[in-house]
């Protein structure tokens, strides 16, 4: 029981660090004259995911026990996030310098992103060495990570710091708190000298051989194309909903005042949808489950395009609900498919490739392109443009994203072949 409590606290804090700024940072940047740079801040996660997890993983495999490496990464990430907070709070909106703020933020993200994989590895190792079945025990622990993410979102919202650099300070303090429990965990084994992976294996390069298989190559390509959608609403949903405050009719609605709490319904839905995956995957197979996820992304964007925080707030709520299907049915089902379709010697590398294609290449390209679309229809509008015209621009952007997701879904339905035998 003590082990499970330790790991529950560990996973809670791991994702609470992320939830402190992931959905509200865009609003802060928009207020400080950096609306046109939001995409770069969110794509930084993708850039960091392309190389830092592999490098930190090699260190944890060869020299430093994983739980200690986890603590070190969080300490450095927390330090740099506090520096980001200090810089942001010391500058007035008109004098916030993009290169300085972005550099401090990126250094923090570079050390945070590897901890997502490290925290999972540490949990698996501790559970196994304590005699627990990881398949049965880990999901009930992991769900507290999403609870931690939601809790941080609510704290930032209710504290009134959605548009303040203090959200970075809150995240930094949580990173320091996260580093402490790692000192109490048992050592995770470092690979014995004769069993160490080569640099080629550690980087997961052998998984690229899967591209020789037409079906797997197609799966990874579509994973990248759908990965384009992953961070768009994290980056722009809060600024979008907050922008309704320019229109008197919506200025005092709950959604405008508490955008983060409204958006947190997405994470609540995500928590619940995890429980549906075994049934849907067993009954319908990976192709149909992925198609359901793609259609959910279409709805996620389309409902934003036609909703509002007043009489149309129910459309926003519905968009938050379908997010759980869009995110979980894609990420978790895709991960399970990769696990099922690969053999033992490249299974871990294949998972790394899946993450690289989705959260690396896909989400990075997605945020950069989405930023250009939103600049075109929203942020490049002449100063003094009426609130109604601004919101029409936002609606156009969400419609474009919905059409993109629909095109990907149709292409996937036509091109991807998979004969599923329903589980009885």
Helices and strands as residue ranges (DSSP letters): H 2-19, H 25-31, G 35-37, H 38-62, H 66-90, G 93-95, H 98-129, H 134-158, H 166-181, G 182-184, G 193-195, H 199-202, G 205-212, H 214-227, H 232-243, G 244-246, H 254-257, H 259-273, G 274-276, H 277-306, H 313-341, G 344-346, H 347-355, I 356-362, H 363-374, I 375-379, H 387-415
